């Protein structure tokens, strides 16, 4: 399971143990209670109990919100970049490539 601790600002999370802070990004990225417990070195029931704790739950919600916002920003950037690439391909000297790109765009745009 891949996760990036730098994605989250864990320094602002007060009142949580180091193991809880280690568990948060793993959970945000879709880790199961059992899988996260194995990585962090606690019992899976401990993870369940942490997720019931208001302080941990608030931190998890805040981090999930940050993660969703970052994902949306990344998707928007990649969408613009993809459109730029399609524009460049439409200017190609290769007529077959231009046709394929134009067809792809029209097929995806669902213009009748």
SVG drawing of the C-alpha trace seen along z (x, -y; Angstrom):
<svg xmlns="http://www.w3.org/2000/svg" viewBox="-27 -23 34 31">
<polyline fill="none" stroke="black" stroke-width="0.4" points="0.0,0.0 1.5,-3.4 1.1,-6.5 2.9,-9.8 3.2,-11.3 4.2,-14.6 0.7,-14.9 -0.7,-15.5 0.3,-18.1 0.5,-15.8 2.3,-18.5 -1.0,-20.3 -2.7,-17.1 -2.5,-17.4 -3.4,-14.9 -2.8,-11.8 0.0,-9.3 2.7,-8.6 1.0,-5.3 -2.3,-7.1 -0.6,-9.7 1.1,-6.8 -2.3,-5.1 -4.2,-8.2 -2.6,-8.4 -2.9,-4.6 -6.6,-4.7 -7.2,-7.8 -5.6,-5.9 -8.0,-3.0 -6.2,-0.7 -8.3,1.8 -8.3,1.8 -6.5,5.1 -3.9,4.1 -3.2,0.8 -3.0,2.5 -0.3,4.9 1.7,2.0 1.4,-0.2 1.9,2.7 -1.3,2.7 -4.4,4.9 -7.1,4.4 -9.5,3.7 -7.3,0.8 -7.8,-0.8 -11.6,-0.3 -11.4,-2.0 -9.4,-4.9 -11.9,-5.4 -14.6,-5.8 -12.6,-8.5 -13.8,-12.0 -10.3,-13.5 -9.1,-10.7 -12.3,-10.8 -12.0,-14.6 -8.4,-14.3 -9.4,-11.5 -12.2,-13.6 -10.0,-16.6 -7.3,-14.6 -9.8,-12.9 -11.1,-16.4 -7.6,-17.6 -6.9,-14.5 -10.1,-14.9 -9.3,-18.6 -5.8,-17.7 -7.0,-14.9 -9.5,-17.3 -6.8,-19.9 -4.5,-17.2 -7.4,-16.0 -8.1,-19.5 -4.4,-20.1 -4.2,-16.8 -7.4,-17.6 -6.0,-21.0 -2.7,-19.3 -4.6,-16.6 -6.5,-19.2 -3.2,-21.0 -1.8,-17.7 -4.9,-17.0 -4.6,-20.6 -1.0,-20.0 -1.8,-16.7 -4.6,-18.4 -1.8,-20.7 0.2,-17.7 1.5,-17.4 0.3,-13.8 -3.2,-13.8 -4.0,-10.3 -3.1,-11.4 -5.1,-14.6 -8.1,-12.5 -7.7,-10.0 -7.5,-12.8 -10.4,-14.7 -12.5,-11.5 -11.5,-10.7 -12.5,-14.2 -15.9,-14.0 -16.6,-10.5 -15.9,-11.6 -17.8,-14.9 -21.0,-13.1 -22.0,-15.8 -24.7,-14.5"/>
</svg>
